[in-house]
Amino acid sequence: MRTNIAAFSSFAYANIGWMFYRHYYHGLIDKAWGTADDDARKELFHKTWQRYIDKDNEVVYGYNDFFITLNFDMYKNAPGKMNEHFYSSANSNARLVTVYPGLVTGIGSEHETGELGEFKLGFAFDYTTGMPYIPASGVKGLLRSAFIKYPGLILSELAEKGDSIDLKKLVEEIFDGKRDDKDISIYQRDIFHDAYISESNHTGNLFMGNDYITHHPSQFTDPNPLQFLKVLPNVTFNFNFELKDGTQLKNTEKETLFKKILTTIGIGAKTNVGYGQLDYLPAEKAKIKAAEEERKKNELLKRKNAASQTLTSGDTYEAKVISCDNGKLKIKVAGYDIELDKKIKMNYDKGTMLRIKVTGLNPIIFNIL
């Protein structure tokens, strides 16, 4: 089992952000400037940051070990640290869990001297508490971009509202604080807060770890692994919002939609290679799964009943495209309260009118003419 050296360190309750950006390099640069020997420089930096075995065969821990051995409960309950009011806002507190390989945030901040052994990328730490966090601007920006880049995801989640959703106006109301081209009162605007860690269920109650990016300068040289810091899997983040009822969505509907976006596309850096993916808490996930199964069961029953009463196999009908996203077409039969879906390779714009032929019932099978 890994020894929790942070618990025995004189910096056990230190501000982690200060440790990462200031103390991490304390005195090193001055010593390195006076060292002309490259091998001596490398040894100086390596023995400061990395774990190694000394001449007496004893393990000597480096600064890097401080960050990856921190126990969350110990750190959270330290004197002068956070209390419960720090973790939740007035009306919306979305708790989501990191999944493998973890979450990376703040890599745009400079944290590199070019020496071997150091954490090569920056990381986002709250200035006051020193804890890892996701800035409110990043949360708001990610959610806003989802409305622009993935309108199909948004409309699919709000499908029960039918054609009443105007995405452009919804974006303006939630993210720009405007309604009908007029500024909304500051007291009626949606507010996005920073997201903080509230719990760790990782092994040993750890919440930070290290990982590597293997850089290959060329096919003729050895790979150069770059070490960086990350939030571990099974760590819970609280995404705090103060959401108001709007003209199209209630505050609870906004929170549900935001959770769906965050668990679908992730947040933070390197999401394209798997980092930043989030999931619901186990109890909420089970509840959502049960509700989805019940919804599908009721929908299938409704469609079977409607089809047997109204549509006839072999007849043709007009139908309107409700959505067409990721190869799944959803249509509504004109003149009937019947919605159908079908996997297709083509793409149709929302609102397009199609002519279909019913080839089977219970469930309905149809072809596009």
The 8 nearest C-alpha neighbors of each residue, nearest first, counted from 0:
[[1, 2, 203, 3, 202, 68, 4, 205],
 [0, 2, 3, 68, 4, 203, 67, 64],
 [3, 1, 4, 0, 68, 5, 6, 64],
 [2, 4, 68, 5, 6, 1, 69, 7],
 [3, 5, 6, 7, 2, 8, 68, 65],
 [4, 6, 8, 11, 65, 7, 3, 69],
 [7, 5, 11, 4, 8, 3, 69, 70],
 [8, 6, 4, 5, 11, 9, 3, 10],
 [7, 9, 5, 11, 10, 6, 4, 65],
 [8, 10, 11, 7, 12, 5, 6, 13],
 [9, 11, 13, 8, 12, 5, 7, 6],
 [12, 10, 5, 8, 6, 9, 13, 7],
 [13, 11, 10, 74, 77, 14, 9, 15],
 [12, 14, 10, 11, 15, 18, 17, 129],
 [13, 15, 129, 17, 16, 18, 128, 12],
 [16, 14, 129, 18, 17, 13, 19, 130],
 [15, 17, 129, 19, 124, 18, 14, 20],
 [18, 16, 14, 21, 15, 20, 19, 22],
 [19, 17, 22, 15, 16, 23, 21, 20],
 [20, 18, 16, 23, 17, 21, 15, 22],
 [19, 21, 17, 18, 23, 16, 22, 110],
 [22, 20, 17, 23, 18, 24, 19, 25],
 [21, 23, 25, 18, 24, 20, 17, 19],
 [24, 22, 19, 21, 18, 25, 20, 62],
 [23, 25, 22, 27, 21, 26, 28, 20],
 [26, 24, 22, 27, 23, 21, 28, 29],
 [27, 25, 29, 28, 24, 30, 22, 31],
 [28, 26, 30, 24, 29, 25, 31, 44],
 [27, 29, 31, 30, 26, 32, 24, 25],
 [28, 30, 32, 31, 27, 26, 33, 25],
 [31, 29, 27, 28, 33, 32, 26, 34],
 [30, 32, 28, 34, 33, 29, 40, 27],
 [33, 31, 29, 34, 30, 28, 35, 27],
 [32, 34, 31, 30, 35, 29, 28, 36],
 [35, 33, 31, 32, 36, 40, 30, 39],
 [34, 36, 37, 33, 32, 40, 39, 31],
 [35, 37, 39, 38, 34, 40, 41, 33],
 [38, 36, 40, 39, 35, 41, 34, 42],
 [39, 37, 41, 40, 36, 42, 43, 35],
 [38, 40, 42, 36, 37, 41, 43, 34],
 [41, 39, 37, 43, 38, 42, 31, 34],
 [40, 42, 38, 44, 43, 39, 45, 37],
 [41, 43, 45, 39, 40, 44, 46, 38],
 [42, 44, 40, 41, 46, 45, 39, 47],
 [45, 43, 47, 41, 42, 46, 48, 40],
 [44, 46, 42, 49, 47, 116, 48, 43],
 [47, 45, 43, 44, 49, 48, 42, 61],
 [46, 48, 44, 61, 45, 49, 62, 43],
 [49, 47, 61, 62, 63, 45, 46, 116],
 [48, 50, 61, 45, 46, 116, 47, 63],
 [49, 51, 60, 61, 59, 48, 46, 58],
 [52, 50, 59, 58, 49, 53, 60, 46],
 [53, 51, 58, 57, 56, 59, 54, 50],
 [54, 52, 56, 55, 57, 51, 58, 59],
 [53, 55, 56, 52, 57, 58, 51, 59],
 [56, 54, 53, 57, 52, 58, 59, 51],
 [57, 55, 53, 54, 52, 58, 59, 51],
 [56, 58, 52, 55, 53, 59, 54, 51],
 [59, 57, 52, 51, 60, 53, 56, 50],
 [58, 60, 51, 50, 52, 57, 61, 53],
 [61, 59, 50, 64, 58, 51, 49, 62],
 [60, 62, 48, 49, 50, 47, 63, 64],
 [61, 63, 48, 64, 65, 47, 23, 49],
 [64, 62, 48, 61, 65, 66, 49, 67],
 [65, 63, 67, 62, 66, 61, 68, 60],
 [64, 66, 5, 62, 63, 68, 67, 4],
 [67, 65, 64, 68, 63, 69, 207, 208],
 [66, 68, 208, 207, 64, 65, 69, 209],
 [69, 67, 3, 66, 65, 64, 5, 205],
 [70, 68, 205, 5, 67, 66, 71, 65],
 [71, 69, 205, 204, 73, 72, 74, 68],
 [70, 72, 74, 73, 204, 75, 205, 206],
 [73, 71, 75, 74, 70, 76, 204, 198],
 [74, 72, 71, 70, 76, 75, 77, 69],
 [73, 75, 71, 77, 72, 76, 70, 12],
 [74, 76, 72, 73, 77, 71, 81, 80],
 [77, 75, 73, 74, 72, 78, 80, 81],
 [76, 78, 74, 80, 75, 73, 79, 12],
 [79, 77, 80, 76, 12, 81, 75, 74],
 [78, 80, 77, 81, 76, 82, 128, 75],
 [79, 81, 77, 78, 75, 76, 128, 82],
 [82, 80, 85, 75, 83, 79, 76, 128],
 [83, 81, 84, 85, 80, 86, 76, 75],
 [82, 84, 85, 86, 81, 87, 197, 75],
 [85, 83, 86, 82, 87, 88, 81, 89],
 [84, 86, 83, 82, 81, 87, 88, 195],
 [87, 85, 84, 83, 237, 197, 195, 88],
 [88, 86, 92, 239, 84, 85, 89, 237],
 [89, 87, 239, 90, 91, 240, 92, 241],
 [88, 90, 241, 91, 87, 240, 92, 239],
 [89, 91, 241, 88, 92, 242, 240, 87],
 [92, 90, 240, 241, 239, 88, 93, 89],
 [91, 93, 239, 87, 238, 94, 237, 88],
 [94, 92, 238, 237, 239, 91, 95, 258],
 [93, 95, 237, 236, 238, 92, 235, 96],
 [96, 94, 279, 236, 235, 278, 280, 277],
 [97, 95, 235, 278, 277, 234, 233, 279],
 [98, 96, 277, 232, 233, 234, 101, 276],
 [97, 99, 232, 101, 277, 233, 276, 100],
 [100, 98, 101, 232, 97, 274, 231, 276],
 [99, 101, 274, 98, 232, 273, 231, 102],
 [102, 100, 232, 231, 99, 274, 230, 98],
 [101, 103, 275, 230, 274, 229, 104, 267],
 [104, 102, 229, 268, 267, 230, 275, 274],
 [103, 105, 267, 268, 123, 122, 106, 102],
 [104, 106, 122, 123, 107, 121, 108, 103],
 [107, 105, 121, 122, 120, 108, 104, 268],
 [106, 108, 105, 121, 109, 120, 122, 104],
 [109, 107, 121, 106, 105, 110, 122, 120],
 [110, 108, 121, 111, 107, 120, 106, 119],
 [111, 109, 121, 120, 119, 108, 20, 112],
 [110, 112, 119, 113, 109, 120, 118, 117],
 [113, 111, 114, 110, 117, 119, 115, 28],
 [112, 114, 111, 115, 119, 117, 116, 110],
 [115, 113, 112, 116, 117, 44, 41, 111],
 [116, 114, 117, 45, 113, 41, 44, 225],
 [115, 117, 45, 49, 48, 114, 118, 44],
 [118, 116, 119, 115, 48, 114, 226, 111],
 [117, 119, 227, 226, 120, 228, 116, 111],
 [118, 120, 111, 227, 117, 226, 110, 225],
 [121, 119, 106, 227, 110, 118, 122, 109],
 [122, 120, 106, 108, 110, 109, 105, 107],
 [121, 123, 105, 106, 104, 124, 108, 120],
 [122, 124, 105, 104, 131, 132, 125, 133],
 [125, 123, 131, 16, 130, 129, 132, 126],
 [124, 126, 129, 130, 127, 128, 132, 131],
 [125, 127, 129, 128, 124, 16, 130, 17],
 [128, 126, 125, 129, 14, 130, 124, 16],
 [129, 127, 130, 125, 126, 14, 80, 81],
 [128, 130, 14, 16, 15, 125, 124, 126],
 [129, 131, 124, 128, 125, 132, 15, 16],
 [132, 130, 124, 123, 125, 129, 195, 196],
 [133, 131, 195, 194, 124, 125, 123, 130],
 [132, 134, 194, 193, 135, 137, 195, 104],
 [135, 133, 193, 137, 136, 132, 194, 138],
 [134, 136, 193, 192, 138, 137, 191, 139],
 [135, 137, 139, 134, 138, 140, 191, 193],
 [138, 136, 140, 134, 135, 139, 141, 133],
 [139, 137, 135, 141, 140, 136, 142, 134],
 [138, 140, 136, 142, 137, 141, 143, 135],
 [141, 139, 137, 143, 142, 138, 136, 144],
 [142, 140, 144, 138, 143, 139, 137, 145],
 [143, 141, 145, 139, 144, 140, 138, 257],
 [142, 144, 140, 145, 146, 141, 139, 174],
 [143, 145, 147, 141, 146, 142, 148, 140],
 [144, 146, 148, 149, 142, 147, 143, 141],
 [147, 145, 150, 144, 143, 149, 148, 153],
 [146, 148, 144, 145, 149, 150, 143, 170],
 [149, 147, 145, 146, 144, 150, 151, 143],
 [148, 150, 145, 151, 152, 146, 147, 153],
 [149, 151, 153, 146, 152, 147, 154, 148],
 [152, 150, 154, 149, 153, 155, 324, 322],
 [153, 151, 155, 150, 149, 154, 156, 260],
 [154, 152, 150, 156, 155, 151, 157, 146],
 [153, 155, 157, 151, 156, 152, 158, 150],
 [154, 156, 158, 152, 157, 153, 151, 322],
 [157, 155, 153, 154, 158, 152, 256, 159],
 [156, 158, 154, 155, 159, 160, 153, 161],
 [159, 157, 155, 160, 161, 156, 154, 162],
 [160, 158, 161, 157, 156, 155, 162, 154],
 [161, 159, 158, 157, 163, 162, 164, 154],
 [160, 162, 158, 159, 163, 164, 157, 321],
 [161, 163, 164, 160, 165, 158, 321, 159],
 [162, 164, 161, 160, 165, 247, 158, 166],
 [165, 163, 162, 166, 247, 160, 161, 169],
 [164, 166, 168, 167, 169, 163, 162, 247],
 [167, 165, 169, 168, 164, 170, 146, 150],
 [168, 166, 170, 169, 165, 171, 172, 146],
 [169, 167, 171, 170, 166, 165, 172, 178],
 [168, 170, 166, 172, 167, 171, 173, 165],
 [171, 169, 167, 173, 168, 172, 174, 166],
 [172, 170, 175, 168, 177, 169, 174, 173],
 [171, 173, 177, 176, 169, 170, 178, 175],
 [174, 172, 170, 171, 189, 176, 169, 175],
 [173, 175, 170, 171, 176, 172, 143, 189],
 [176, 174, 171, 177, 172, 173, 170, 182],
 [175, 177, 172, 183, 188, 174, 182, 173],
 [178, 176, 182, 172, 181, 183, 171, 175],
 [177, 179, 181, 180, 172, 183, 182, 171],
 [178, 180, 181, 177, 168, 182, 172, 171],
 [181, 179, 178, 177, 182, 171, 183, 168],
 [180, 182, 178, 177, 179, 183, 176, 184],
 [183, 181, 177, 176, 178, 184, 180, 179],
 [182, 184, 176, 177, 185, 178, 188, 181],
 [185, 183, 186, 187, 182, 188, 176, 177],
 [184, 186, 188, 187, 183, 176, 182, 189],
 [185, 187, 184, 188, 183, 189, 243, 190],
 [188, 186, 184, 185, 243, 183, 189, 244],
 [189, 187, 185, 176, 186, 190, 183, 184],
 [188, 190, 242, 241, 243, 173, 187, 191],
 [191, 189, 241, 240, 188, 242, 192, 243],
 [190, 192, 240, 135, 139, 241, 239, 189],
 [193, 191, 135, 239, 240, 194, 190, 238],
 [192, 194, 135, 134, 133, 195, 239, 132],
 [195, 193, 238, 133, 237, 132, 239, 236],
 [196, 194, 132, 236, 237, 197, 193, 133],
 [195, 197, 236, 235, 198, 237, 132, 234],
 [196, 198, 235, 236, 195, 237, 86, 199],
 [199, 197, 235, 196, 234, 200, 71, 236],
 [200, 198, 234, 201, 204, 206, 235, 233],
 [201, 199, 233, 204, 234, 202, 198, 205],
 [200, 202, 204, 233, 199, 205, 203, 234],
 [203, 201, 204, 205, 200, 199, 233, 206],
 [202, 204, 205, 201, 70, 200, 68, 1],
 [203, 205, 201, 70, 202, 199, 200, 71],
 [206, 204, 70, 203, 201, 69, 71, 207],
 [205, 207, 231, 230, 199, 71, 234, 204],
 [208, 206, 230, 67, 231, 229, 205, 66],
 [209, 207, 67, 229, 231, 228, 230, 210],
 [208, 210, 228, 227, 229, 67, 226, 211],
 [209, 211, 227, 226, 228, 208, 229, 212],
 [212, 210, 226, 225, 224, 227, 213, 209],
 [211, 213, 225, 224, 214, 226, 210, 227],
 [214, 212, 224, 223, 225, 211, 222, 215],
 [213, 215, 223, 222, 224, 212, 216, 225],
 [214, 216, 222, 217, 223, 213, 221, 218],
 [217, 215, 214, 220, 222, 218, 223, 221],
 [218, 216, 219, 215, 220, 221, 222, 214],
 [217, 219, 220, 215, 216, 221, 222, 214],
 [218, 220, 217, 221, 216, 215, 222, 223],
 [221, 219, 217, 218, 222, 216, 215, 223],
 [220, 222, 223, 215, 219, 216, 218, 217],
 [223, 221, 215, 214, 213, 224, 220, 216],
 [222, 224, 214, 213, 215, 225, 221, 216],
 [225, 223, 213, 212, 214, 211, 222, 226],
 [226, 224, 212, 211, 213, 119, 223, 227],
 [225, 227, 211, 118, 210, 119, 224, 212],
 [226, 228, 118, 210, 119, 120, 209, 211],
 [227, 229, 209, 208, 210, 118, 122, 226],
 [230, 228, 103, 208, 102, 207, 209, 231],
 [229, 231, 207, 102, 101, 206, 208, 103],
 [230, 232, 101, 207, 206, 208, 229, 234],
 [231, 233, 98, 101, 97, 99, 234, 100],
 [234, 232, 201, 97, 200, 96, 98, 199],
 [233, 235, 199, 97, 96, 232, 198, 200],
 [236, 234, 96, 198, 95, 196, 197, 199],
 [237, 235, 196, 195, 95, 94, 197, 96],
 [236, 238, 94, 194, 195, 93, 239, 196],
 [239, 237, 194, 93, 92, 94, 236, 240],
 [238, 240, 92, 192, 88, 87, 91, 237],
 [241, 239, 191, 91, 190, 192, 242, 88],
 [240, 242, 190, 90, 189, 91, 89, 88],
 [241, 243, 189, 250, 240, 190, 91, 244],
 [244, 242, 250, 189, 245, 187, 188, 241],
 [243, 245, 249, 250, 248, 242, 246, 247],
 [246, 244, 248, 247, 249, 243, 250, 172],
 [245, 247, 248, 244, 249, 169, 172, 178],
 [248, 246, 245, 164, 249, 169, 163, 244],
 [249, 247, 245, 252, 246, 244, 253, 250],
 [248, 250, 244, 252, 251, 245, 253, 243],
 [249, 251, 244, 243, 242, 253, 252, 254],
 [252, 250, 254, 253, 249, 255, 91, 242],
 [253, 251, 255, 249, 250, 254, 248, 256],
 [252, 254, 256, 250, 251, 255, 257, 248],
 [255, 253, 257, 251, 256, 252, 258, 250],
 [256, 254, 252, 258, 253, 257, 251, 259],
 [255, 257, 253, 259, 254, 258, 252, 260],
 [258, 256, 254, 260, 259, 255, 253, 261],
 [259, 257, 261, 255, 256, 260, 262, 254],
 [258, 260, 256, 262, 257, 261, 263, 255],
 [261, 259, 257, 263, 258, 262, 264, 256],
 [260, 262, 265, 258, 263, 259, 264, 257],
 [263, 261, 277, 259, 278, 260, 265, 264],
 [262, 264, 260, 261, 265, 259, 276, 277],
 [263, 265, 261, 262, 260, 266, 276, 270],
 [266, 264, 276, 261, 275, 262, 277, 263],
 [267, 265, 275, 261, 276, 270, 264, 268],
 [266, 268, 104, 275, 103, 102, 270, 269],
 [269, 267, 103, 104, 270, 275, 266, 274],
 [270, 268, 271, 274, 272, 273, 267, 103],
 [269, 271, 274, 273, 272, 275, 268, 265],
 [270, 272, 269, 273, 274, 268, 275, 264],
 [273, 271, 270, 269, 274, 275, 268, 100],
 [274, 272, 270, 271, 276, 275, 100, 269],
 [275, 273, 270, 102, 101, 269, 276, 100],
 [274, 276, 102, 266, 265, 267, 270, 101],
 [275, 277, 265, 274, 98, 97, 273, 262],
 [278, 276, 97, 262, 96, 98, 265, 95],
 [277, 279, 96, 262, 95, 97, 280, 98],
 [278, 280, 95, 284, 283, 96, 281, 277],
 [279, 281, 283, 282, 284, 95, 96, 278],
 [282, 280, 284, 283, 285, 279, 278, 286],
 [283, 281, 285, 284, 280, 286, 279, 287],
 [284, 282, 286, 280, 285, 281, 279, 287],
 [283, 285, 281, 287, 279, 286, 282, 280],
 [286, 284, 288, 282, 283, 287, 281, 289],
 [285, 287, 283, 289, 284, 288, 290, 282],
 [288, 286, 290, 284, 285, 289, 291, 283],
 [287, 289, 291, 285, 290, 286, 284, 292],
 [290, 288, 292, 286, 291, 287, 285, 293],
 [289, 291, 293, 287, 288, 292, 294, 286],
 [292, 290, 294, 288, 293, 289, 287, 295],
 [293, 291, 295, 289, 294, 290, 296, 288],
 [292, 294, 296, 290, 291, 295, 297, 289],
 [293, 295, 291, 297, 292, 296, 298, 290],
 [296, 294, 298, 292, 297, 293, 299, 291],
 [295, 297, 293, 299, 294, 298, 292, 300],
 [296, 298, 300, 294, 295, 299, 301, 293],
 [297, 299, 295, 301, 300, 296, 294, 302],
 [300, 298, 302, 296, 301, 297, 295, 303],
 [301, 299, 297, 303, 298, 302, 304, 296],
 [300, 302, 298, 304, 299, 303, 297, 305],
 [303, 301, 305, 299, 304, 300, 306, 298],
 [304, 302, 300, 306, 361, 301, 305, 362],
 [303, 305, 301, 307, 302, 306, 300, 308],
 [306, 304, 302, 308, 303, 307, 301, 309],
 [307, 305, 310, 303, 308, 309, 304, 302],
 [306, 308, 304, 305, 309, 303, 310, 360],
 [309, 307, 305, 306, 304, 310, 311, 303],
 [308, 310, 306, 307, 305, 311, 335, 304],
 [311, 309, 306, 307, 308, 312, 305, 314],
 [312, 310, 314, 313, 309, 357, 306, 307],
 [311, 313, 357, 358, 359, 314, 360, 310],
 [312, 314, 357, 358, 311, 356, 315, 359],
 [315, 313, 312, 311, 356, 357, 316, 310],
 [314, 316, 356, 355, 357, 313, 354, 317],
 [317, 315, 355, 354, 356, 318, 314, 332],
 [316, 318, 354, 333, 353, 332, 355, 352],
 [317, 319, 332, 333, 353, 331, 352, 330],
 [320, 318, 352, 331, 330, 350, 351, 353],
 [319, 321, 330, 350, 349, 351, 322, 329],
 [322, 320, 330, 329, 349, 319, 350, 331],
 [323, 321, 329, 349, 320, 328, 324, 330],
 [324, 322, 328, 327, 347, 329, 346, 326],
 [323, 325, 327, 326, 151, 322, 328, 346],
 [326, 324, 327, 323, 328, 151, 346, 342],
 [325, 327, 343, 324, 342, 344, 328, 323],
 [326, 328, 342, 324, 323, 325, 341, 343],
 [329, 327, 323, 341, 340, 322, 342, 326],
 [328, 330, 340, 322, 321, 339, 320, 323],
 [331, 329, 320, 321, 319, 339, 338, 318],
 [330, 332, 338, 319, 318, 337, 333, 339],
 [333, 331, 318, 335, 337, 317, 334, 338],
 [334, 332, 318, 317, 335, 331, 319, 316],
 [333, 335, 332, 336, 317, 337, 318, 331],
 [336, 334, 337, 333, 332, 331, 309, 338],
 [335, 337, 338, 334, 332, 331, 305, 333],
 [336, 338, 335, 332, 331, 339, 302, 305],
 [339, 337, 331, 330, 332, 336, 340, 329],
 [340, 338, 330, 329, 331, 337, 341, 363],
 [341, 339, 329, 328, 330, 327, 338, 342],
 [340, 342, 328, 327, 343, 329, 339, 365],
 [343, 341, 327, 326, 328, 340, 344, 329],
 [342, 344, 326, 345, 327, 341, 328, 346],
 [343, 345, 326, 346, 342, 327, 325, 328],
 [346, 344, 343, 347, 326, 323, 328, 342],
 [345, 347, 323, 344, 348, 326, 324, 343],
 [348, 346, 323, 349, 351, 345, 320, 328],
 [349, 347, 351, 350, 346, 323, 320, 322],
 [348, 350, 320, 322, 321, 351, 347, 323],
 [351, 349, 320, 319, 348, 321, 352, 322],
 [352, 350, 320, 349, 319, 348, 353, 347],
 [353, 351, 319, 318, 320, 350, 317, 354],
 [354, 352, 318, 317, 319, 355, 351, 367],
 [353, 355, 317, 368, 316, 367, 318, 315],
 [354, 356, 367, 316, 315, 368, 366, 353],
 [355, 357, 315, 366, 365, 314, 358, 313],
 [358, 356, 365, 312, 313, 359, 314, 364],
 [359, 357, 312, 365, 364, 313, 356, 366],
 [358, 360, 364, 312, 363, 357, 365, 361],
 [359, 361, 363, 362, 364, 306, 312, 307],
 [362, 360, 303, 363, 359, 306, 307, 302],
 [361, 363, 360, 303, 364, 359, 302, 299],
 [362, 364, 360, 361, 359, 365, 306, 357],
 [365, 363, 359, 358, 357, 360, 362, 366],
 [364, 366, 357, 358, 356, 355, 363, 367],
 [367, 365, 356, 355, 368, 357, 364, 358],
 [366, 368, 355, 354, 356, 365, 353, 357],
 [367, 355, 354, 366, 356, 353, 315, 365]]
